[in-house]
């Protein structure tokens, strides 16, 4: 919240104030506030609009809790609150609408947290403690040069294309060769292999985060993640198959936010089906790496994913990586595949079953076990391109969509089916001369 600083407010700010609509919530809040050593009378009756009126004539507290329950347009009212709140005020919103889009919009507007009614003492206490930690955390000095945080989602066009293998190898490279504090978030809740590849037990960190998003803070991240080495932390799960994933996605947003503060690189192993229910996962992603095989099914799903990303994550840069490439023996040639997806392949990783088996037997990531292989060399090139994301976009990453064809004109022909984008004759096995002569 960034309103102009009010004269005379320096050093005269209260630690806490709240504006709550209903008596039941006030009773819960006052009990927690008293435990924390603050004045219970700072819990005022009235919602967000009452807060705006009050703070327009008084100094803002360090921590402000406001009720949105009676607000017809929460986002507009939050903007009005920002006009009267002084810089540095941590705002926690309370409401009764369980909508992840509203949550995301509130986070974007500068709200620190959003609590659902009915309030529970535990959730309120966790939120206030988390807000209080902001003031006790060491301040970053202005002008200090730090690396830009890079958040990357690795998505496979289909199961088995090697997206998890790529994600774990890249995480290992960034943590060892590049010496970057790195987080690996494996969002395949039931069947994720991130911890398995690293020969680790996944623990309960991710399932705990999903069950209680309000607990997620810097301390939670430190305790819940599993360390693979000095610079690499992984958060994954092996949830029981009988336990469905029940979440509005708020936990994932909390985790991404905390990772931005704690690490320089975040790699998210993102199952493609997660995009259907949680499209907001890519809201703060810098780079999306699509992993595919050069097959007809891979081309179809790459086209669909690229189209979806263009509409839902236009801010993210893209790489398309072909994995398990059989030299001279692919189902679809490189030229036909690139023509079908209307962009160049960023990288091609050669197929190497012996190297994959070797890594599995050692309980190591592919790159750790096969540094000298041709596939390992390509993985290092991918990591370098990703690290340079903030400096210059690699030429191979630039999309060919919308570029002029021969003669400077754009193609404007009739829309073709997926199969129509390939030269099917070139994909069919050639006929022998004897077969032709028989005709």
MARVORO-61221 format. One record per residue (C-alpha): residue number from 1; residue in one letter; x, y, z. Coordinates in steps of 0.2 Angstrom, whole numbers. Example, Ala and Ser with C-alpha at 12.3 -4.5 7.8 and 13.67 -1.06 7.14 Angstrom:
BEGIN
+-----+------+-------+-------+-------+
| seq | type |  east | north |    up |
+-----+------+-------+-------+-------+
|   1 |    A |    62 |   -22 |    39 |
|   2 |    S |    68 |    -5 |    36 |
+-----+------+-------+-------+-------+
***
This chain:
BEGIN
+-----+------+-------+-------+-------+
| seq | type |  east | north |    up |
+-----+------+-------+-------+-------+
|   1 |    X |     0 |     0 |     0 |
|   2 |    X |     8 |    16 |    -6 |
|   3 |    X |    -2 |    32 |    -1 |
|   4 |    X |     8 |    48 |     2 |
|   5 |    X |    16 |    49 |    19 |
|   6 |    X |     6 |    59 |    31 |
|   7 |    X |    15 |    73 |    40 |
|   8 |    X |    19 |    69 |    59 |
|   9 |    X |    16 |    50 |    57 |
|  10 |    X |    34 |    45 |    59 |
|  11 |    X |    36 |    34 |    74 |
|  12 |    X |    18 |    37 |    79 |
|  13 |    X |    10 |    22 |    71 |
|  14 |    X |     0 |     8 |    80 |
|  15 |    X |     6 |   -10 |    79 |
|  16 |    X |   -11 |   -16 |    73 |
|  17 |    X |   -29 |   -11 |    69 |
|  18 |    X |   -44 |   -20 |    62 |
|  19 |    X |   -61 |   -16 |    54 |
|  20 |    X |   -73 |   -31 |    55 |
|  21 |    X |   -91 |   -32 |    50 |
|  22 |    X |   -98 |   -46 |    62 |
|  23 |    X |   -97 |   -49 |    81 |
|  24 |    X |   -92 |   -67 |    79 |
|  25 |    X |   -76 |   -63 |    69 |
|  26 |    X |   -72 |   -48 |    81 |
|  27 |    X |   -73 |   -60 |    96 |
|  28 |    X |   -61 |   -72 |    88 |
|  29 |    X |   -49 |   -58 |    83 |
|  30 |    X |   -49 |   -50 |   100 |
|  31 |    X |   -43 |   -66 |   108 |
|  32 |    X |   -29 |   -68 |    96 |
|  33 |    X |   -24 |   -50 |    97 |
|  34 |    X |   -24 |   -50 |   116 |
|  35 |    X |   -12 |   -66 |   115 |
|  36 |    X |     0 |   -56 |   104 |
|  37 |    X |     1 |   -41 |   117 |
|  38 |    X |    -9 |   -29 |   106 |
|  39 |    X |   -24 |   -19 |   112 |
|  40 |    X |   -41 |   -28 |   109 |
|  41 |    X |   -50 |   -11 |   107 |
|  42 |    X |   -41 |    -9 |    91 |
|  43 |    X |   -53 |   -21 |    83 |
|  44 |    X |   -66 |    -9 |    77 |
|  45 |    X |   -84 |   -13 |    71 |
|  46 |    X |   -86 |    -9 |    52 |
|  47 |    X |   -79 |   -15 |    36 |
|  48 |    X |   -67 |    -9 |    23 |
|  49 |    X |   -76 |     8 |    20 |
|  50 |    X |   -76 |    12 |    38 |
|  51 |    X |   -57 |     9 |    37 |
|  52 |    X |   -55 |    21 |    23 |
|  53 |    X |   -64 |    34 |    32 |
|  54 |    X |   -55 |    32 |    48 |
|  55 |    X |   -37 |    31 |    40 |
|  56 |    X |   -40 |    46 |    30 |
|  57 |    X |   -39 |    57 |    46 |
|  58 |    X |   -27 |    46 |    57 |
|  59 |    X |   -10 |    37 |    54 |
|  60 |    X |   -10 |    19 |    47 |
|  61 |    X |    -5 |     5 |    58 |
|  62 |    X |     9 |    -7 |    54 |
|  63 |    X |    -3 |   -21 |    52 |
|  64 |    X |   -21 |   -18 |    46 |
|  65 |    X |   -35 |   -31 |    45 |
|  66 |    X |   -50 |   -26 |    35 |
|  67 |    X |   -67 |   -35 |    31 |
|  68 |    X |   -73 |   -36 |    13 |
|  69 |    X |   -89 |   -45 |    17 |
|  70 |    X |  -100 |   -29 |    14 |
|  71 |    X |   -90 |   -23 |    -1 |
|  72 |    X |  -100 |   -23 |   -17 |
|  73 |    X |   -83 |   -20 |   -27 |
|  74 |    X |   -69 |   -27 |   -17 |
|  75 |    X |   -55 |   -22 |   -29 |
|  76 |    X |   -61 |    -4 |   -31 |
|  77 |    X |   -63 |    -2 |   -12 |
|  78 |    X |   -45 |    -9 |   -10 |
|  79 |    X |   -39 |     4 |   -22 |
|  80 |    X |   -48 |    17 |   -11 |
|  81 |    X |   -39 |    10 |     4 |
|  82 |    X |   -22 |    11 |    -4 |
|  83 |    X |   -25 |    30 |    -6 |
|  84 |    X |   -26 |    32 |    13 |
|  85 |    X |   -13 |    19 |    19 |
|  86 |    X |     4 |    24 |    22 |
|  87 |    X |    19 |    15 |    14 |
|  88 |    X |    24 |     0 |    23 |
|  89 |    X |     7 |    -5 |    30 |
|  90 |    X |     4 |   -24 |    29 |
|  91 |    X |   -14 |   -27 |    24 |
|  92 |    X |   -24 |   -43 |    28 |
|  93 |    X |   -41 |   -45 |    20 |
|  94 |    X |   -55 |   -55 |    27 |
|  95 |    X |   -70 |   -61 |    17 |
|  96 |    X |   -83 |   -75 |    13 |
|  97 |    X |   -80 |   -77 |    -6 |
|  98 |    X |   -69 |   -92 |    -9 |
|  99 |    X |   -63 |   -88 |   -27 |
| 100 |    X |   -45 |   -90 |   -32 |
| 101 |    X |   -47 |   -76 |   -45 |
| 102 |    X |   -52 |   -64 |   -32 |
| 103 |    X |   -38 |   -70 |   -21 |
| 104 |    X |   -25 |   -67 |   -36 |
| 105 |    X |   -32 |   -50 |   -40 |
| 106 |    X |   -31 |   -45 |   -21 |
| 107 |    X |   -13 |   -51 |   -21 |
| 108 |    X |    -9 |   -41 |   -36 |
| 109 |    X |   -17 |   -25 |   -28 |
| 110 |    X |    -4 |   -26 |   -14 |
| 111 |    X |   -14 |   -36 |    -1 |
| 112 |    X |    -3 |   -47 |    10 |
| 113 |    X |   -15 |   -61 |    14 |
| 114 |    X |   -34 |   -66 |    12 |
| 115 |    X |   -43 |   -75 |    26 |
| 116 |    X |   -60 |   -84 |    23 |
| 117 |    X |   -74 |   -83 |    36 |
| 118 |    X |   -78 |   -91 |    48 |
| 119 |    X |   -62 |   -86 |    56 |
| 120 |    X |   -52 |   -98 |    66 |
| 121 |    X |   -40 |   -93 |    80 |
| 122 |    X |   -26 |  -103 |    72 |
| 123 |    X |   -27 |   -96 |    54 |
| 124 |    X |   -28 |   -78 |    61 |
| 125 |    X |   -13 |   -81 |    72 |
| 126 |    X |    -3 |   -88 |    58 |
| 127 |    X |    -7 |   -73 |    47 |
| 128 |    X |    -3 |   -60 |    60 |
| 129 |    X |    13 |   -69 |    64 |
| 130 |    X |    18 |   -70 |    46 |
| 131 |    X |    14 |   -51 |    44 |
| 132 |    X |    24 |   -47 |    59 |
| 133 |    X |    39 |   -56 |    53 |
| 134 |    X |    40 |   -43 |    38 |
| 135 |    X |    45 |   -30 |    50 |
| 136 |    X |    58 |   -40 |    59 |
| 137 |    X |    66 |   -47 |    43 |
| 138 |    X |    82 |   -38 |    38 |
| 139 |    X |    79 |   -25 |    25 |
| 140 |    X |    88 |   -26 |     8 |
| 141 |    X |    98 |   -10 |     5 |
| 142 |    X |    93 |     0 |   -11 |
| 143 |    X |   105 |    -1 |   -25 |
| 144 |    X |   112 |   -18 |   -21 |
| 145 |    X |   114 |   -28 |   -37 |
| 146 |    X |   105 |   -45 |   -36 |
| 147 |    X |   101 |   -58 |   -49 |
| 148 |    X |    83 |   -57 |   -57 |
| 149 |    X |    73 |   -72 |   -50 |
| 150 |    X |    69 |   -84 |   -64 |
| 151 |    X |    53 |   -94 |   -62 |
| 152 |    X |    52 |  -108 |   -75 |
| 153 |    X |    38 |  -121 |   -78 |
| 154 |    X |    42 |  -137 |   -87 |
| 155 |    X |    27 |  -145 |   -96 |
| 156 |    X |    27 |  -161 |  -105 |
| 157 |    X |    16 |  -162 |  -120 |
| 158 |    X |    12 |  -180 |  -115 |
| 159 |    X |    17 |  -192 |  -101 |
| 160 |    X |    33 |  -200 |  -103 |
| 161 |    X |    41 |  -187 |  -114 |
| 162 |    X |    54 |  -183 |  -101 |
| 163 |    X |    48 |  -167 |   -93 |
| 164 |    X |    53 |  -173 |   -76 |
| 165 |    X |    70 |  -179 |   -81 |
| 166 |    X |    73 |  -162 |   -89 |
| 167 |    X |    67 |  -152 |   -74 |
| 168 |    X |    77 |  -162 |   -61 |
| 169 |    X |    93 |  -161 |   -72 |
| 170 |    X |    91 |  -142 |   -74 |
| 171 |    X |    88 |  -140 |   -56 |
| 172 |    X |   104 |  -150 |   -52 |
| 173 |    X |   114 |  -140 |   -65 |
| 174 |    X |   108 |  -123 |   -58 |
| 175 |    X |   112 |  -128 |   -40 |
| 176 |    X |   129 |  -136 |   -44 |
| 177 |    X |   137 |  -128 |   -59 |
| 178 |    X |   129 |  -111 |   -58 |
| 179 |    X |   129 |  -110 |   -39 |
| 180 |    X |   112 |  -103 |   -39 |
| 181 |    X |   100 |  -106 |   -24 |
| 182 |    X |    87 |  -116 |   -33 |
| 183 |    X |    69 |  -123 |   -28 |
| 184 |    X |    61 |  -138 |   -37 |
| 185 |    X |    42 |  -139 |   -35 |
| 186 |    X |    35 |  -155 |   -41 |
| 187 |    X |    16 |  -153 |   -43 |
| 188 |    X |    12 |  -170 |   -48 |
| 189 |    X |     5 |  -173 |   -31 |
| 190 |    X |     1 |  -192 |   -33 |
| 191 |    X |    14 |  -198 |   -45 |
| 192 |    X |    28 |  -186 |   -45 |
| 193 |    X |    46 |  -192 |   -47 |
| 194 |    X |    56 |  -177 |   -42 |
| 195 |    X |    62 |  -184 |   -25 |
| 196 |    X |    63 |  -201 |   -32 |
| 197 |    X |    76 |  -196 |   -45 |
| 198 |    X |    86 |  -187 |   -32 |
| 199 |    X |    85 |  -202 |   -21 |
| 200 |    X |    76 |  -193 |    -7 |
| 201 |    X |    60 |  -196 |     3 |
| 202 |    X |    47 |  -182 |    -2 |
| 203 |    X |    40 |  -179 |    15 |
| 204 |    X |    23 |  -171 |    19 |
| 205 |    X |    28 |  -153 |    15 |
| 206 |    X |    18 |  -151 |    -1 |
| 207 |    X |     2 |  -159 |     6 |
| 208 |    X |     3 |  -149 |    22 |
| 209 |    X |     5 |  -133 |    11 |
| 210 |    X |   -11 |  -138 |     1 |
| 211 |    X |   -21 |  -142 |    17 |
| 212 |    X |   -16 |  -126 |    26 |
| 213 |    X |   -10 |  -112 |    14 |
| 214 |    X |   -10 |   -99 |    28 |
| 215 |    X |     5 |  -108 |    36 |
| 216 |    X |    16 |  -105 |    21 |
| 217 |    X |    30 |   -92 |    25 |
| 218 |    X |    49 |   -92 |    25 |
| 219 |    X |    50 |  -103 |    40 |
| 220 |    X |    38 |  -116 |    33 |
| 221 |    X |    48 |  -117 |    17 |
| 222 |    X |    64 |  -120 |    26 |
| 223 |    X |    56 |  -134 |    36 |
| 224 |    X |    45 |  -142 |    23 |
| 225 |    X |    58 |  -143 |     8 |
| 226 |    X |    70 |  -157 |     7 |
| 227 |    X |    88 |  -153 |     3 |
| 228 |    X |    97 |  -162 |   -11 |
| 229 |    X |   112 |  -152 |    -9 |
| 230 |    X |   118 |  -135 |    -2 |
| 231 |    X |   109 |  -125 |   -16 |
| 232 |    X |    95 |  -136 |   -21 |
| 233 |    X |    78 |  -138 |   -11 |
| 234 |    X |    64 |  -149 |   -17 |
| 235 |    X |    46 |  -149 |   -12 |
| 236 |    X |    35 |  -164 |   -18 |
| 237 |    X |    23 |  -177 |   -12 |
| 238 |    X |    17 |  -195 |   -14 |
| 239 |    X |    -1 |  -192 |    -9 |
| 240 |    X |   -12 |  -208 |    -7 |
| 241 |    X |   -21 |  -212 |   -23 |
| 242 |    X |   -37 |  -213 |   -13 |
| 243 |    X |   -35 |  -194 |    -8 |
| 244 |    X |   -40 |  -183 |   -22 |
| 245 |    X |   -32 |  -165 |   -24 |
| 246 |    X |   -45 |  -153 |   -16 |
| 247 |    X |   -38 |  -135 |   -17 |
| 248 |    X |   -42 |  -119 |   -24 |
| 249 |    X |   -24 |  -116 |   -29 |
| 250 |    X |   -20 |  -103 |   -16 |
| 251 |    X |    -6 |  -114 |    -9 |
| 252 |    X |     3 |  -114 |   -25 |
| 253 |    X |     3 |   -95 |   -26 |
| 254 |    X |     9 |   -94 |    -9 |
| 255 |    X |    23 |  -106 |   -13 |
| 256 |    X |    28 |   -96 |   -28 |
| 257 |    X |    29 |   -80 |   -19 |
| 258 |    X |    40 |   -87 |    -5 |
| 259 |    X |    51 |   -96 |   -17 |
| 260 |    X |    54 |   -79 |   -25 |
| 261 |    X |    60 |   -72 |    -9 |
| 262 |    X |    71 |   -87 |    -4 |
| 263 |    X |    79 |   -93 |   -20 |
| 264 |    X |    86 |   -86 |   -37 |
| 265 |    X |    79 |  -100 |   -48 |
| 266 |    X |    62 |  -109 |   -46 |
| 267 |    X |    59 |  -124 |   -57 |
| 268 |    X |    41 |  -131 |   -57 |
| 269 |    X |    38 |  -148 |   -64 |
| 270 |    X |    20 |  -144 |   -70 |
| 271 |    X |     9 |  -158 |   -76 |
| 272 |    X |    -1 |  -152 |   -91 |
| 273 |    X |   -18 |  -156 |   -83 |
| 274 |    X |   -15 |  -144 |   -69 |
| 275 |    X |   -17 |  -130 |   -82 |
| 276 |    X |   -35 |  -134 |   -84 |
| 277 |    X |   -40 |  -131 |   -65 |
| 278 |    X |   -26 |  -119 |   -61 |
| 279 |    X |   -22 |  -107 |   -75 |
| 280 |    X |   -16 |   -94 |   -63 |
| 281 |    X |    -1 |  -105 |   -59 |
| 282 |    X |     8 |   -96 |   -74 |
| 283 |    X |     4 |   -79 |   -69 |
| 284 |    X |    21 |   -75 |   -62 |
| 285 |    X |    31 |   -87 |   -73 |
| 286 |    X |    46 |   -80 |   -83 |
| 287 |    X |    49 |   -95 |   -94 |
| 288 |    X |    39 |  -110 |  -100 |
| 289 |    X |    48 |  -125 |  -107 |
| 290 |    X |    38 |  -137 |  -117 |
| 291 |    X |    45 |  -154 |  -118 |
| 292 |    X |    39 |  -165 |  -133 |
| 293 |    X |    44 |  -180 |  -144 |
| 294 |    X |    43 |  -178 |  -162 |
| 295 |    X |    28 |  -188 |  -165 |
| 296 |    X |    10 |  -184 |  -172 |
| 297 |    X |     3 |  -184 |  -154 |
| 298 |    X |    17 |  -173 |  -148 |
| 299 |    X |    14 |  -161 |  -162 |
| 300 |    X |    -4 |  -160 |  -159 |
| 301 |    X |    -2 |  -157 |  -140 |
| 302 |    X |    12 |  -144 |  -143 |
| 303 |    X |     0 |  -134 |  -154 |
| 304 |    X |   -13 |  -134 |  -141 |
| 305 |    X |    -2 |  -129 |  -127 |
| 306 |    X |     6 |  -115 |  -137 |
| 307 |    X |   -11 |  -109 |  -142 |
| 308 |    X |   -16 |  -110 |  -123 |
| 309 |    X |    -1 |  -101 |  -117 |
| 310 |    X |    -3 |   -87 |  -130 |
| 311 |    X |   -20 |   -83 |  -123 |
| 312 |    X |   -17 |   -86 |  -104 |
| 313 |    X |     2 |   -82 |  -102 |
| 314 |    X |     7 |   -70 |  -115 |
| 315 |    X |    20 |   -63 |  -104 |
| 316 |    X |    30 |   -79 |  -102 |
| 317 |    X |    45 |   -83 |  -114 |
| 318 |    X |    44 |  -100 |  -122 |
| 319 |    X |    56 |  -114 |  -127 |
| 320 |    X |    51 |  -130 |  -136 |
| 321 |    X |    63 |  -144 |  -132 |
| 322 |    X |    62 |  -160 |  -142 |
| 323 |    X |    67 |  -175 |  -131 |
| 324 |    X |    72 |  -193 |  -135 |
| 325 |    X |    77 |  -188 |  -153 |
| 326 |    X |    81 |  -203 |  -164 |
| 327 |    X |    93 |  -197 |  -177 |
| 328 |    X |    86 |  -201 |  -194 |
| 329 |    X |    72 |  -211 |  -187 |
| 330 |    X |    59 |  -199 |  -180 |
| 331 |    X |    41 |  -202 |  -183 |
| 332 |    X |    40 |  -184 |  -190 |
| 333 |    X |    55 |  -175 |  -197 |
| 334 |    X |    62 |  -159 |  -189 |
| 335 |    X |    56 |  -148 |  -203 |
| 336 |    X |    38 |  -155 |  -203 |
| 337 |    X |    37 |  -154 |  -184 |
| 338 |    X |    42 |  -136 |  -184 |
| 339 |    X |    30 |  -132 |  -198 |
| 340 |    X |    16 |  -140 |  -189 |
| 341 |    X |    19 |  -130 |  -173 |
| 342 |    X |    24 |  -114 |  -182 |
| 343 |    X |    40 |  -111 |  -173 |
| 344 |    X |    58 |  -117 |  -172 |
| 345 |    X |    63 |  -130 |  -159 |
| 346 |    X |    74 |  -122 |  -146 |
| 347 |    X |    84 |  -138 |  -143 |
| 348 |    X |    85 |  -156 |  -147 |
| 349 |    X |    90 |  -169 |  -134 |
| 350 |    X |    96 |  -185 |  -142 |
| 351 |    X |    89 |  -202 |  -136 |
| 352 |    X |   101 |  -212 |  -125 |
| 353 |    X |    93 |  -226 |  -116 |
| 354 |    X |   109 |  -232 |  -109 |
| 355 |    X |   112 |  -215 |  -101 |
| 356 |    X |    95 |  -215 |   -93 |
| 357 |    X |    97 |  -233 |   -86 |
| 358 |    X |   114 |  -228 |   -79 |
| 359 |    X |   106 |  -213 |   -70 |
| 360 |    X |    92 |  -223 |   -63 |
| 361 |    X |   104 |  -237 |   -56 |
| 362 |    X |   114 |  -224 |   -47 |
| 363 |    X |    99 |  -214 |   -40 |
| 364 |    X |   106 |  -198 |   -48 |
| 365 |    X |    99 |  -185 |   -60 |
| 366 |    X |   102 |  -188 |   -78 |
| 367 |    X |   115 |  -174 |   -80 |
| 368 |    X |   124 |  -179 |   -64 |
| 369 |    X |   126 |  -197 |   -70 |
| 370 |    X |   130 |  -192 |   -88 |
| 371 |    X |   140 |  -176 |   -89 |
| 372 |    X |   150 |  -182 |  -104 |
| 373 |    X |   136 |  -188 |  -115 |
| 374 |    X |   129 |  -179 |  -130 |
| 375 |    X |   112 |  -177 |  -121 |
| 376 |    X |   121 |  -169 |  -106 |
| 377 |    X |   129 |  -156 |  -117 |
| 378 |    X |   112 |  -151 |  -123 |
| 379 |    X |   106 |  -150 |  -105 |
| 380 |    X |   120 |  -138 |  -101 |
| 381 |    X |   116 |  -127 |  -116 |
| 382 |    X |    98 |  -126 |  -110 |
| 383 |    X |   103 |  -121 |   -93 |
| 384 |    X |   114 |  -107 |  -100 |
| 385 |    X |   100 |  -101 |  -111 |
| 386 |    X |    89 |  -100 |   -96 |
| 387 |    X |   101 |   -91 |   -85 |
| 388 |    X |   104 |   -78 |   -98 |
| 389 |    X |    85 |   -75 |   -99 |
| 390 |    X |    86 |   -58 |   -91 |
| 391 |    X |   100 |   -52 |  -102 |
| 392 |    X |    95 |   -58 |  -120 |
| 393 |    X |    83 |   -70 |  -127 |
| 394 |    X |    91 |   -84 |  -136 |
| 395 |    X |    88 |   -83 |  -155 |
| 396 |    X |    81 |  -101 |  -154 |
| 397 |    X |    68 |   -95 |  -142 |
| 398 |    X |    60 |   -82 |  -153 |
| 399 |    X |    44 |   -88 |  -160 |
| 400 |    X |    41 |   -89 |  -179 |
| 401 |    X |    23 |   -86 |  -177 |
| 402 |    X |    17 |   -71 |  -187 |
| 403 |    X |    33 |   -69 |  -197 |
| 404 |    X |    32 |   -65 |  -216 |
| 405 |    X |    34 |   -79 |  -228 |
| 406 |    X |    42 |   -78 |  -245 |
| 407 |    X |    39 |   -62 |  -254 |
| 408 |    X |    36 |   -53 |  -238 |
| 409 |    X |    17 |   -59 |  -237 |
| 410 |    X |     9 |   -68 |  -223 |
| 411 |    X |     1 |   -84 |  -226 |
| 412 |    X |   -18 |   -82 |  -228 |
| 413 |    X |   -24 |   -99 |  -234 |
| 414 |    X |   -38 |  -109 |  -228 |
| 415 |    X |   -36 |  -117 |  -211 |
| 416 |    X |   -29 |  -134 |  -212 |
| 417 |    X |   -32 |  -149 |  -200 |
| 418 |    X |   -17 |  -155 |  -190 |
| 419 |    X |   -14 |  -169 |  -203 |
| 420 |    X |   -15 |  -157 |  -217 |
| 421 |    X |     1 |  -148 |  -210 |
| 422 |    X |    12 |  -163 |  -214 |
| 423 |    X |    17 |  -170 |  -230 |
| 424 |    X |     9 |  -187 |  -227 |
| 425 |    X |    17 |  -195 |  -243 |
| 426 |    X |    34 |  -192 |  -235 |
| 427 |    X |    29 |  -200 |  -219 |
| 428 |    X |    23 |  -216 |  -228 |
| 429 |    X |    35 |  -231 |  -231 |
| 430 |    X |    41 |  -231 |  -250 |
| 431 |    X |    34 |  -244 |  -261 |
| 432 |    X |    46 |  -257 |  -270 |
| 433 |    X |    49 |  -256 |  -288 |
| 434 |    X |    41 |  -274 |  -290 |
| 435 |    X |    25 |  -268 |  -281 |
| 436 |    X |    24 |  -253 |  -293 |
| 437 |    X |    27 |  -264 |  -308 |
| 438 |    X |    13 |  -276 |  -303 |
| 439 |    X |     1 |  -263 |  -305 |
+-----+------+-------+-------+-------+
***
